[in-house]
């Protein structure tokens, strides 16, 4: 994606980050899943796909698709152990997103 010349490299980087994260959070189910993973991580609980399927009224395939979108955006990290995949919020990406949106608010 090309942006106009007056948008400097740093702004372009922020714009692309905001677009990527906003796209990942554009579906209500993904926001619910993201929030639940964050809440459980704060309690130091490990969350796997089975936990998400049991908590939400979505199929395993649907949960997997939504988590993949969150993971591709860098919001969720996946750690595999044996047969299970555990999900953790990537706080660095979340912080970068919040900082980038704050910059635009202050323009």
Biopython code that builds the backbone (N, CA, C, O; Angstrom):
import numpy as np
from Bio.PDB.StructureBuilder import StructureBuilder

atoms = [
    (1, "UNK", "N", (0.844, -1.165, 0.000)),
    (1, "UNK", "CA", (0.000, 0.000, 0.000)),
    (1, "UNK", "C", (0.895, 1.235, 0.000)),
    (1, "UNK", "O", (1.816, 1.343, 0.809)),
    (2, "UNK", "N", (0.618, 2.162, -0.909)),
    (2, "UNK", "CA", (1.390, 3.403, -0.989)),
    (2, "UNK", "C", (0.568, 4.541, -0.388)),
    (2, "UNK", "O", (-0.630, 4.674, -0.636)),
    (3, "UNK", "N", (1.251, 5.350, 0.404)),
    (3, "UNK", "CA", (0.610, 6.518, 0.994)),
    (3, "UNK", "C", (1.204, 7.767, 0.372)),
    (3, "UNK", "O", (2.283, 7.718, -0.219)),
    (4, "UNK", "N", (0.502, 8.891, 0.503)),
    (4, "UNK", "CA", (1.001, 10.142, -0.075)),
    (4, "UNK", "C", (2.371, 10.492, 0.470)),
    (4, "UNK", "O", (2.732, 10.096, 1.579)),
    (5, "UNK", "N", (3.141, 11.247, -0.326)),
    (5, "UNK", "CA", (4.530, 11.570, 0.020)),
    (5, "UNK", "C", (4.671, 12.333, 1.327)),
    (5, "UNK", "O", (5.674, 12.183, 2.024)),
    (6, "UNK", "N", (3.673, 13.157, 1.671)),
    (6, "UNK", "CA", (3.825, 13.977, 2.875)),
    (6, "UNK", "C", (3.736, 13.160, 4.167)),
    (6, "UNK", "O", (4.079, 13.657, 5.240)),
    (7, "UNK", "N", (3.288, 11.936, 4.069)),
    (7, "UNK", "CA", (3.249, 11.078, 5.250)),
    (7, "UNK", "C", (4.641, 10.487, 5.431)),
    (7, "UNK", "O", (5.107, 9.708, 4.600)),
    (8, "UNK", "N", (5.291, 10.859, 6.509)),
    (8, "UNK", "CA", (6.664, 10.375, 6.699)),
    (8, "UNK", "C", (6.681, 8.894, 7.063)),
    (8, "UNK", "O", (5.645, 8.291, 7.343)),
    (9, "UNK", "N", (7.869, 8.334, 7.051)),
    (9, "UNK", "CA", (8.028, 6.892, 7.253)),
    (9, "UNK", "C", (7.467, 6.434, 8.597)),
    (9, "UNK", "O", (6.841, 5.377, 8.676)),
    (10, "UNK", "N", (7.684, 7.216, 9.651)),
    (10, "UNK", "CA", (7.194, 6.831, 10.970)),
    (10, "UNK", "C", (5.674, 6.835, 11.016)),
    (10, "UNK", "O", (5.062, 5.925, 11.575)),
    (11, "UNK", "N", (5.064, 7.861, 10.427)),
    (11, "UNK", "CA", (3.609, 7.904, 10.391)),
    (11, "UNK", "C", (3.061, 6.736, 9.585)),
    (11, "UNK", "O", (2.050, 6.141, 9.957)),
    (12, "UNK", "N", (3.717, 6.410, 8.494)),
    (12, "UNK", "CA", (3.260, 5.298, 7.666)),
    (12, "UNK", "C", (3.314, 3.993, 8.454)),
    (12, "UNK", "O", (2.403, 3.170, 8.370)),
    (13, "UNK", "N", (4.381, 3.812, 9.216)),
    (13, "UNK", "CA", (4.521, 2.611, 10.041)),
    (13, "UNK", "C", (3.382, 2.538, 11.065)),
    (13, "UNK", "O", (2.787, 1.480, 11.266)),
    (14, "UNK", "N", (3.086, 3.669, 11.707)),
    (14, "UNK", "CA", (1.992, 3.718, 12.678)),
    (14, "UNK", "C", (0.650, 3.439, 12.010)),
    (14, "UNK", "O", (-0.178, 2.707, 12.554)),
    (15, "UNK", "N", (0.436, 4.018, 10.838)),
    (15, "UNK", "CA", (-0.824, 3.823, 10.114)),
    (15, "UNK", "C", (-1.015, 2.352, 9.767)),
    (15, "UNK", "O", (-2.104, 1.803, 9.934)),
    (16, "UNK", "N", (0.047, 1.720, 9.284)),
    (16, "UNK", "CA", (-0.048, 0.306, 8.920)),
    (16, "UNK", "C", (-0.299, -0.566, 10.145)),
    (16, "UNK", "O", (-1.057, -1.533, 10.073)),
    (17, "UNK", "N", (0.331, -0.232, 11.267)),
    (17, "UNK", "CA", (0.103, -0.979, 12.506)),
    (17, "UNK", "C", (-1.340, -0.826, 12.969)),
    (17, "UNK", "O", (-1.993, -1.811, 13.314)),
    (18, "UNK", "N", (-1.834, 0.404, 12.975)),
    (18, "UNK", "CA", (-3.220, 0.647, 13.390)),
    (18, "UNK", "C", (-4.188, -0.119, 12.492)),
    (18, "UNK", "O", (-5.144, -0.721, 12.981)),
    (19, "UNK", "N", (-3.947, -0.099, 11.190)),
    (19, "UNK", "CA", (-4.824, -0.810, 10.251)),
    (19, "UNK", "C", (-4.801, -2.313, 10.503)),
    (19, "UNK", "O", (-5.848, -2.960, 10.504)),
    (20, "UNK", "N", (-3.607, -2.870, 10.717)),
    (20, "UNK", "CA", (-3.469, -4.315, 10.930)),
    (20, "UNK", "C", (-4.174, -4.763, 12.211)),
    (20, "UNK", "O", (-4.905, -5.754, 12.207)),
    (21, "UNK", "N", (-3.954, -4.035, 13.299)),
    (21, "UNK", "CA", (-4.557, -4.400, 14.585)),
    (21, "UNK", "C", (-6.063, -4.151, 14.555)),
    (21, "UNK", "O", (-6.839, -4.966, 15.054)),
    (22, "UNK", "N", (-6.471, -3.036, 13.976)),
    (22, "UNK", "CA", (-7.904, -2.731, 13.888)),
    (22, "UNK", "C", (-8.636, -3.788, 13.075)),
    (22, "UNK", "O", (-9.755, -4.171, 13.415)),
    (23, "UNK", "N", (-8.012, -4.257, 12.007)),
    (23, "UNK", "CA", (-8.606, -5.321, 11.198)),
    (23, "UNK", "C", (-8.769, -6.594, 12.025)),
    (23, "UNK", "O", (-9.798, -7.265, 11.944)),
    (24, "UNK", "N", (-7.757, -6.923, 12.815)),
    (24, "UNK", "CA", (-7.829, -8.131, 13.643)),
    (24, "UNK", "C", (-8.918, -8.025, 14.703)),
    (24, "UNK", "O", (-9.513, -9.032, 15.088)),
    (25, "UNK", "N", (-9.180, -6.817, 15.173)),
    (25, "UNK", "CA", (-10.198, -6.610, 16.208)),
    (25, "UNK", "C", (-11.549, -6.180, 15.635)),
    (25, "UNK", "O", (-12.437, -5.768, 16.381)),
    (26, "UNK", "N", (-11.704, -6.276, 14.325)),
    (26, "UNK", "CA", (-12.928, -5.796, 13.672)),
    (26, "UNK", "C", (-14.124, -6.722, 13.863)),
    (26, "UNK", "O", (-15.255, -6.323, 13.587)),
    (27, "UNK", "N", (-13.903, -7.930, 14.322)),
    (27, "UNK", "CA", (-15.002, -8.885, 14.509)),
    (27, "UNK", "C", (-15.318, -8.993, 16.002)),
    (27, "UNK", "O", (-14.404, -9.177, 16.806)),
    (28, "UNK", "N", (-16.589, -8.883, 16.387)),
    (28, "UNK", "CA", (-16.946, -8.958, 17.810)),
    (28, "UNK", "C", (-16.441, -10.227, 18.501)),
    (28, "UNK", "O", (-16.042, -10.177, 19.664)),
    (29, "UNK", "N", (-16.455, -11.352, 17.805)),
    (29, "UNK", "CA", (-15.977, -12.603, 18.411)),
    (29, "UNK", "C", (-14.492, -12.509, 18.749)),
    (29, "UNK", "O", (-14.060, -13.008, 19.788)),
    (30, "UNK", "N", (-13.712, -11.875, 17.882)),
    (30, "UNK", "CA", (-12.279, -11.752, 18.151)),
    (30, "UNK", "C", (-12.019, -10.830, 19.338)),
    (30, "UNK", "O", (-11.100, -11.067, 20.122)),
    (31, "UNK", "N", (-12.819, -9.789, 19.468)),
    (31, "UNK", "CA", (-12.671, -8.908, 20.632)),
    (31, "UNK", "C", (-12.973, -9.691, 21.907)),
    (31, "UNK", "O", (-12.250, -9.569, 22.896)),
    (32, "UNK", "N", (-14.035, -10.492, 21.890)),
    (32, "UNK", "CA", (-14.389, -11.301, 23.064)),
    (32, "UNK", "C", (-13.289, -12.302, 23.393)),
    (32, "UNK", "O", (-12.926, -12.466, 24.558)),
    (33, "UNK", "N", (-12.764, -12.964, 22.384)),
    (33, "UNK", "CA", (-11.694, -13.946, 22.587)),
    (33, "UNK", "C", (-10.445, -13.253, 23.124)),
    (33, "UNK", "O", (-9.828, -13.727, 24.078)),
    (34, "UNK", "N", (-10.077, -12.134, 22.513)),
    (34, "UNK", "CA", (-8.901, -11.374, 22.946)),
    (34, "UNK", "C", (-9.051, -10.950, 24.407)),
    (34, "UNK", "O", (-8.127, -11.100, 25.206)),
    (35, "UNK", "N", (-10.206, -10.429, 24.738)),
    (35, "UNK", "CA", (-10.459, -9.964, 26.106)),
    (35, "UNK", "C", (-10.380, -11.128, 27.098)),
    (35, "UNK", "O", (-9.794, -10.995, 28.172)),
    (36, "UNK", "N", (-10.969, -12.259, 26.735)),
    (36, "UNK", "CA", (-10.954, -13.421, 27.623)),
    (36, "UNK", "C", (-9.524, -13.922, 27.845)),
    (36, "UNK", "O", (-9.138, -14.219, 28.976)),
    (37, "UNK", "N", (-8.746, -14.016, 26.777)),
    (37, "UNK", "CA", (-7.346, -14.444, 26.920)),
    (37, "UNK", "C", (-6.604, -13.469, 27.829)),
    (37, "UNK", "O", (-5.830, -13.891, 28.688)),
    (38, "UNK", "N", (-6.835, -12.166, 27.645)),
    (38, "UNK", "CA", (-6.172, -11.160, 28.470)),
    (38, "UNK", "C", (-6.564, -11.324, 29.942)),
    (38, "UNK", "O", (-5.704, -11.280, 30.821)),
    (39, "UNK", "N", (-7.853, -11.511, 30.207)),
    (39, "UNK", "CA", (-8.317, -11.683, 31.586)),
    (39, "UNK", "C", (-7.677, -12.908, 32.230)),
    (39, "UNK", "O", (-7.235, -12.850, 33.378)),
    (40, "UNK", "N", (-7.628, -14.005, 31.499)),
    (40, "UNK", "CA", (-7.053, -15.236, 32.040)),
    (40, "UNK", "C", (-5.545, -15.104, 32.235)),
    (40, "UNK", "O", (-4.999, -15.621, 33.209)),
    (41, "UNK", "N", (-4.877, -14.423, 31.323)),
    (41, "UNK", "CA", (-3.434, -14.197, 31.467)),
    (41, "UNK", "C", (-3.144, -13.364, 32.717)),
    (41, "UNK", "O", (-2.157, -13.609, 33.410)),
    (42, "UNK", "N", (-4.003, -12.377, 33.005)),
    (42, "UNK", "CA", (-3.813, -11.550, 34.202)),
    (42, "UNK", "C", (-3.910, -12.396, 35.467)),
    (42, "UNK", "O", (-3.253, -12.105, 36.467)),
    (43, "UNK", "N", (-4.731, -13.442, 35.420)),
    (43, "UNK", "CA", (-4.877, -14.371, 36.552)),
    (43, "UNK", "C", (-3.794, -15.448, 36.531)),
    (43, "UNK", "O", (-3.786, -16.363, 37.354)),
    (44, "UNK", "N", (-2.882, -15.313, 35.571)),
    (44, "UNK", "CA", (-1.796, -16.280, 35.370)),
    (44, "UNK", "C", (-2.322, -17.660, 34.967)),
    (44, "UNK", "O", (-1.720, -18.686, 35.285)),
    (45, "UNK", "N", (-3.444, -17.663, 34.270)),
    (45, "UNK", "CA", (-4.035, -18.899, 33.755)),
    (45, "UNK", "C", (-3.563, -19.116, 32.326)),
    (45, "UNK", "O", (-3.464, -18.169, 31.546)),
    (46, "UNK", "N", (-3.275, -20.354, 31.991)),
    (46, "UNK", "CA", (-2.930, -20.689, 30.611)),
    (46, "UNK", "C", (-4.217, -21.060, 29.884)),
    (46, "UNK", "O", (-5.067, -21.768, 30.426)),
    (47, "UNK", "N", (-4.350, -20.576, 28.658)),
    (47, "UNK", "CA", (-5.556, -20.799, 27.865)),
    (47, "UNK", "C", (-5.196, -21.591, 26.622)),
    (47, "UNK", "O", (-4.262, -21.241, 25.900)),
    (48, "UNK", "N", (-5.937, -22.656, 26.378)),
    (48, "UNK", "CA", (-5.749, -23.414, 25.138)),
    (48, "UNK", "C", (-7.055, -23.368, 24.338)),
    (48, "UNK", "O", (-8.063, -22.840, 24.806)),
    (49, "UNK", "N", (-7.019, -23.920, 23.141)),
    (49, "UNK", "CA", (-8.180, -23.900, 22.256)),
    (49, "UNK", "C", (-9.395, -24.542, 22.927)),
    (49, "UNK", "O", (-10.516, -24.047, 22.806)),
    (50, "UNK", "N", (-9.164, -25.632, 23.624)),
    (50, "UNK", "CA", (-10.255, -26.339, 24.312)),
    (50, "UNK", "C", (-10.941, -25.422, 25.328)),
    (50, "UNK", "O", (-12.167, -25.429, 25.445)),
    (51, "UNK", "N", (-10.148, -24.633, 26.063)),
    (51, "UNK", "CA", (-10.712, -23.694, 27.039)),
    (51, "UNK", "C", (-11.606, -22.663, 26.350)),
    (51, "UNK", "O", (-12.680, -22.326, 26.848)),
    (52, "UNK", "N", (-11.150, -22.170, 25.204)),
    (52, "UNK", "CA", (-11.937, -21.177, 24.463)),
    (52, "UNK", "C", (-13.224, -21.789, 23.925)),
    (52, "UNK", "O", (-14.278, -21.154, 23.966)),
    (53, "UNK", "N", (-13.146, -23.016, 23.422)),
    (53, "UNK", "CA", (-14.341, -23.701, 22.906)),
    (53, "UNK", "C", (-15.342, -23.914, 24.036)),
    (53, "UNK", "O", (-16.545, -23.743, 23.839)),
    (54, "UNK", "N", (-14.853, -24.286, 25.222)),
    (54, "UNK", "CA", (-15.744, -24.505, 26.367)),
    (54, "UNK", "C", (-16.366, -23.205, 26.869)),
    (54, "UNK", "O", (-17.497, -23.205, 27.355)),
    (55, "UNK", "N", (-15.639, -22.105, 26.755)),
    (55, "UNK", "CA", (-16.128, -20.822, 27.269)),
    (55, "UNK", "C", (-17.098, -20.133, 26.303)),
    (55, "UNK", "O", (-18.070, -19.510, 26.731)),
    (56, "UNK", "N", (-16.830, -20.250, 25.010)),
    (56, "UNK", "CA", (-17.642, -19.565, 24.005)),
    (56, "UNK", "C", (-18.516, -20.565, 23.259)),
    (56, "UNK", "O", (-18.244, -21.766, 23.256)),
    (57, "UNK", "N", (-19.542, -20.066, 22.644)),
    (57, "UNK", "CA", (-20.447, -20.914, 21.861)),
    (57, "UNK", "C", (-20.013, -20.917, 20.395)),
    (57, "UNK", "O", (-20.807, -20.624, 19.501)),
    (58, "UNK", "N", (-18.744, -21.252, 20.163)),
    (58, "UNK", "CA", (-18.189, -21.326, 18.813)),
    (58, "UNK", "C", (-17.546, -22.698, 18.630)),
    (58, "UNK", "O", (-17.108, -23.323, 19.596)),
    (59, "UNK", "N", (-17.496, -23.147, 17.407)),
    (59, "UNK", "CA", (-16.834, -24.423, 17.117)),
    (59, "UNK", "C", (-15.321, -24.269, 17.261)),
    (59, "UNK", "O", (-14.794, -23.157, 17.288)),
    (60, "UNK", "N", (-14.642, -25.400, 17.353)),
    (60, "UNK", "CA", (-13.186, -25.372, 17.449)),
    (60, "UNK", "C", (-12.576, -24.718, 16.213)),
    (60, "UNK", "O", (-11.609, -23.964, 16.317)),
    (61, "UNK", "N", (-13.143, -25.008, 15.046)),
    (61, "UNK", "CA", (-12.627, -24.419, 13.799)),
    (61, "UNK", "C", (-12.778, -22.901, 13.805)),
    (61, "UNK", "O", (-11.872, -22.180, 13.386)),
    (62, "UNK", "N", (-13.918, -22.421, 14.278)),
    (62, "UNK", "CA", (-14.162, -20.975, 14.337)),
    (62, "UNK", "C", (-13.193, -20.306, 15.310)),
    (62, "UNK", "O", (-12.615, -19.263, 15.002)),
    (63, "UNK", "N", (-13.022, -20.908, 16.479)),
    (63, "UNK", "CA", (-12.071, -20.374, 17.462)),
    (63, "UNK", "C", (-10.675, -20.312, 16.849)),
    (63, "UNK", "O", (-9.981, -19.302, 16.971)),
    (64, "UNK", "N", (-10.272, -21.388, 16.196)),
    (64, "UNK", "CA", (-8.934, -21.443, 15.590)),
    (64, "UNK", "C", (-8.738, -20.350, 14.548)),
    (64, "UNK", "O", (-7.676, -19.731, 14.485)),
    (65, "UNK", "N", (-9.759, -20.113, 13.732)),
    (65, "UNK", "CA", (-9.665, -19.067, 12.703)),
    (65, "UNK", "C", (-9.515, -17.687, 13.341)),
    (65, "UNK", "O", (-8.703, -16.875, 12.898)),
    (66, "UNK", "N", (-10.300, -17.433, 14.380)),
    (66, "UNK", "CA", (-10.229, -16.130, 15.044)),
    (66, "UNK", "C", (-8.886, -15.940, 15.754)),
    (66, "UNK", "O", (-8.294, -14.864, 15.685)),
    (67, "UNK", "N", (-8.412, -16.976, 16.431)),
    (67, "UNK", "CA", (-7.126, -16.873, 17.124)),
    (67, "UNK", "C", (-5.998, -16.688, 16.114)),
    (67, "UNK", "O", (-5.047, -15.953, 16.380)),
    (68, "UNK", "N", (-6.091, -17.337, 14.972)),
    (68, "UNK", "CA", (-5.068, -17.177, 13.929)),
    (68, "UNK", "C", (-5.007, -15.728, 13.461)),
    (68, "UNK", "O", (-3.922, -15.178, 13.275)),
    (69, "UNK", "N", (-6.167, -15.112, 13.271)),
    (69, "UNK", "CA", (-6.208, -13.705, 12.848)),
    (69, "UNK", "C", (-5.555, -12.808, 13.914)),
    (69, "UNK", "O", (-4.802, -11.893, 13.581)),
    (70, "UNK", "N", (-5.846, -13.074, 15.182)),
    (70, "UNK", "CA", (-5.236, -12.309, 16.273)),
    (70, "UNK", "C", (-3.728, -12.561, 16.343)),
    (70, "UNK", "O", (-2.945, -11.647, 16.601)),
    (71, "UNK", "N", (-3.343, -13.796, 16.112)),
    (71, "UNK", "CA", (-1.928, -14.163, 16.122)),
    (71, "UNK", "C", (-1.177, -13.537, 14.950)),
    (71, "UNK", "O", (-0.070, -13.027, 15.122)),
    (72, "UNK", "N", (-1.774, -13.576, 13.763)),
    (72, "UNK", "CA", (-1.144, -12.980, 12.578)),
    (72, "UNK", "C", (-0.917, -11.480, 12.751)),
    (72, "UNK", "O", (0.034, -10.920, 12.206)),
    (73, "UNK", "N", (-1.801, -10.838, 13.516)),
    (73, "UNK", "CA", (-1.664, -9.401, 13.775)),
    (73, "UNK", "C", (-0.646, -9.122, 14.881)),
    (73, "UNK", "O", (-0.282, -7.971, 15.119)),
    (74, "UNK", "N", (-0.190, -10.171, 15.548)),
    (74, "UNK", "CA", (0.792, -10.003, 16.613)),
    (74, "UNK", "C", (0.196, -9.750, 17.980)),
    (74, "UNK", "O", (0.927, -9.480, 18.933)),
    (75, "UNK", "N", (-1.129, -9.833, 18.095)),
    (75, "UNK", "CA", (-1.785, -9.583, 19.377)),
    (75, "UNK", "C", (-1.715, -10.773, 20.322)),
    (75, "UNK", "O", (-1.662, -10.604, 21.540)),
    (76, "UNK", "N", (-1.713, -11.969, 19.763)),
    (76, "UNK", "CA", (-1.698, -13.193, 20.561)),
    (76, "UNK", "C", (-0.490, -14.027, 20.160)),
    (76, "UNK", "O", (-0.218, -14.227, 18.976)),
    (77, "UNK", "N", (0.220, -14.503, 21.155)),
    (77, "UNK", "CA", (1.328, -15.431, 20.922)),
    (77, "UNK", "C", (0.822, -16.841, 21.178)),
    (77, "UNK", "O", (0.032, -17.077, 22.092)),
    (78, "UNK", "N", (1.283, -17.764, 20.366)),
    (78, "UNK", "CA", (0.906, -19.164, 20.516)),
    (78, "UNK", "C", (2.149, -19.939, 20.929)),
    (78, "UNK", "O", (3.182, -19.884, 20.261)),
    (79, "UNK", "N", (2.034, -20.662, 22.043)),
    (79, "UNK", "CA", (3.134, -21.519, 22.500)),
    (79, "UNK", "C", (2.631, -22.956, 22.491)),
    (79, "UNK", "O", (1.644, -23.289, 23.147)),
    (80, "UNK", "N", (3.322, -23.795, 21.742)),
    (80, "UNK", "CA", (2.907, -25.187, 21.615)),
    (80, "UNK", "C", (3.659, -26.062, 22.612)),
    (80, "UNK", "O", (4.881, -25.992, 22.742)),
    (81, "UNK", "N", (2.887, -26.882, 23.306)),
    (81, "UNK", "CA", (3.442, -27.871, 24.229)),
    (81, "UNK", "C", (2.703, -29.179, 23.995)),
    (81, "UNK", "O", (1.490, -29.263, 24.186)),
    (82, "UNK", "N", (3.433, -30.178, 23.586)),
    (82, "UNK", "CA", (2.847, -31.480, 23.268)),
    (82, "UNK", "C", (1.716, -31.313, 22.255)),
    (82, "UNK", "O", (1.931, -30.822, 21.147)),
    (83, "UNK", "N", (0.512, -31.726, 22.646)),
    (83, "UNK", "CA", (-0.635, -31.652, 21.728)),
    (83, "UNK", "C", (-1.406, -30.341, 21.847)),
    (83, "UNK", "O", (-2.345, -30.108, 21.085)),
    (84, "UNK", "N", (-1.031, -29.499, 22.771)),
    (84, "UNK", "CA", (-1.801, -28.292, 23.042)),
    (84, "UNK", "C", (-1.076, -27.032, 22.585)),
    (84, "UNK", "O", (0.152, -26.960, 22.569)),
    (85, "UNK", "N", (-1.877, -26.052, 22.218)),
    (85, "UNK", "CA", (-1.378, -24.713, 21.920)),
    (85, "UNK", "C", (-1.951, -23.778, 22.978)),
    (85, "UNK", "O", (-3.163, -23.727, 23.185)),
    (86, "UNK", "N", (-1.079, -23.047, 23.636)),
    (86, "UNK", "CA", (-1.501, -22.101, 24.666)),
    (86, "UNK", "C", (-1.372, -20.682, 24.128)),
    (86, "UNK", "O", (-0.457, -20.368, 23.367)),
    (87, "UNK", "N", (-2.313, -19.830, 24.542)),
    (87, "UNK", "CA", (-2.402, -18.481, 24.004)),
    (87, "UNK", "C", (-2.080, -17.445, 25.070)),
    (87, "UNK", "O", (-2.533, -17.531, 26.212)),
    (88, "UNK", "N", (-1.285, -16.464, 24.663)),
    (88, "UNK", "CA", (-0.884, -15.378, 25.544)),
    (88, "UNK", "C", (-0.987, -14.060, 24.786)),
    (88, "UNK", "O", (-0.698, -13.997, 23.591)),
    (89, "UNK", "N", (-1.396, -13.021, 25.482)),
    (89, "UNK", "CA", (-1.453, -11.693, 24.881)),
    (89, "UNK", "C", (-0.023, -11.184, 24.701)),
    (89, "UNK", "O", (0.804, -11.290, 25.607)),
    (90, "UNK", "N", (0.251, -10.636, 23.534)),
    (90, "UNK", "CA", (1.566, -10.034, 23.272)),
    (90, "UNK", "C", (1.454, -8.564, 23.655)),
    (90, "UNK", "O", (0.987, -7.739, 22.870)),
    (91, "UNK", "N", (1.883, -8.254, 24.853)),
    (91, "UNK", "CA", (1.714, -6.903, 25.389)),
    (91, "UNK", "C", (2.493, -5.857, 24.607)),
    (91, "UNK", "O", (2.074, -4.701, 24.544)),
    (92, "UNK", "N", (3.613, -6.235, 24.014)),
    (92, "UNK", "CA", (4.399, -5.291, 23.221)),
    (92, "UNK", "C", (3.616, -4.766, 22.034)),
    (92, "UNK", "O", (3.614, -3.565, 21.767)),
    (93, "UNK", "N", (2.954, -5.662, 21.324)),
    (93, "UNK", "CA", (2.149, -5.253, 20.165)),
    (93, "UNK", "C", (0.975, -4.395, 20.606)),
    (93, "UNK", "O", (0.664, -3.383, 19.978)),
    (94, "UNK", "N", (0.325, -4.804, 21.691)),
    (94, "UNK", "CA", (-0.804, -4.029, 22.205)),
    (94, "UNK", "C", (-0.348, -2.629, 22.601)),
    (94, "UNK", "O", (-1.028, -1.649, 22.299)),
    (95, "UNK", "N", (0.784, -2.528, 23.267)),
    (95, "UNK", "CA", (1.320, -1.224, 23.661)),
    (95, "UNK", "C", (1.669, -0.372, 22.444)),
    (95, "UNK", "O", (1.361, 0.819, 22.410)),
    (96, "UNK", "N", (2.314, -0.980, 21.440)),
    (96, "UNK", "CA", (2.651, -0.245, 20.210)),
    (96, "UNK", "C", (1.396, 0.317, 19.548)),
    (96, "UNK", "O", (1.400, 1.442, 19.049)),
    (97, "UNK", "N", (0.328, -0.469, 19.547)),
    (97, "UNK", "CA", (-0.947, -0.046, 18.961)),
    (97, "UNK", "C", (-1.518, 1.152, 19.730)),
    (97, "UNK", "O", (-1.960, 2.134, 19.133)),
    (98, "UNK", "N", (-1.501, 1.055, 21.047)),
    (98, "UNK", "CA", (-2.039, 2.147, 21.865)),
    (98, "UNK", "C", (-1.220, 3.427, 21.697)),
    (98, "UNK", "O", (-1.784, 4.520, 21.636)),
    (99, "UNK", "N", (0.096, 3.298, 21.622)),
    (99, "UNK", "CA", (0.971, 4.460, 21.414)),
    (99, "UNK", "C", (0.693, 5.089, 20.049)),
    (99, "UNK", "O", (0.598, 6.311, 19.934)),
    (100, "UNK", "N", (0.563, 4.256, 19.022)),
    (100, "UNK", "CA", (0.314, 4.763, 17.662)),
    (100, "UNK", "C", (-1.024, 5.493, 17.583)),
    (100, "UNK", "O", (-1.116, 6.548, 16.956)),
    (101, "UNK", "N", (-2.058, 4.941, 18.211)),
    (101, "UNK", "CA", (-3.367, 5.610, 18.169)),
    (101, "UNK", "C", (-3.330, 6.914, 18.966)),
    (101, "UNK", "O", (-3.996, 7.884, 18.604)),
    (102, "UNK", "N", (-2.565, 6.935, 20.035)),
    (102, "UNK", "CA", (-2.438, 8.156, 20.841)),
    (102, "UNK", "C", (-1.757, 9.267, 20.041)),
    (102, "UNK", "O", (-2.122, 10.435, 20.172)),
    (103, "UNK", "N", (-0.768, 8.911, 19.212)),
    (103, "UNK", "CA", (-0.090, 9.906, 18.375)),
    (103, "UNK", "C", (-1.085, 10.595, 17.448)),
    (103, "UNK", "O", (-1.026, 11.809, 17.259)),
    (104, "UNK", "N", (-1.997, 9.819, 16.873)),
    (104, "UNK", "CA", (-2.978, 10.403, 15.959)),
    (104, "UNK", "C", (-3.992, 11.253, 16.704)),
    (104, "UNK", "O", (-4.500, 12.237, 16.166)),
    (105, "UNK", "N", (-4.283, 10.881, 17.928)),
    (105, "UNK", "CA", (-5.201, 11.667, 18.737)),
    (105, "UNK", "C", (-4.612, 13.042, 19.031)),
    (105, "UNK", "O", (-5.340, 14.031, 19.116)),
    (106, "UNK", "N", (-3.301, 13.100, 19.184)),
    (106, "UNK", "CA", (-2.620, 14.346, 19.548)),
    (106, "UNK", "C", (-2.208, 15.191, 18.353)),
    (106, "UNK", "O", (-1.549, 16.215, 18.536)),
    (107, "UNK", "N", (-2.569, 14.805, 17.144)),
    (107, "UNK", "CA", (-2.174, 15.575, 15.952)),
    (107, "UNK", "C", (-3.048, 16.792, 15.787)),
    (107, "UNK", "O", (-2.866, 17.560, 14.842)),
]
sb = StructureBuilder()
sb.init_structure("model")
sb.init_model(0)
sb.init_chain("A")
sb.init_seg("    ")
for serial, (resi, resn, name, xyz) in enumerate(atoms, 1):
    if name == "N":
        sb.init_residue(resn, " ", resi, " ")
    sb.init_atom(name, np.array(xyz, "f"), 0.0, 1.0, " ", f" {name:<3s}", serial, name[0])
structure = sb.get_structure()
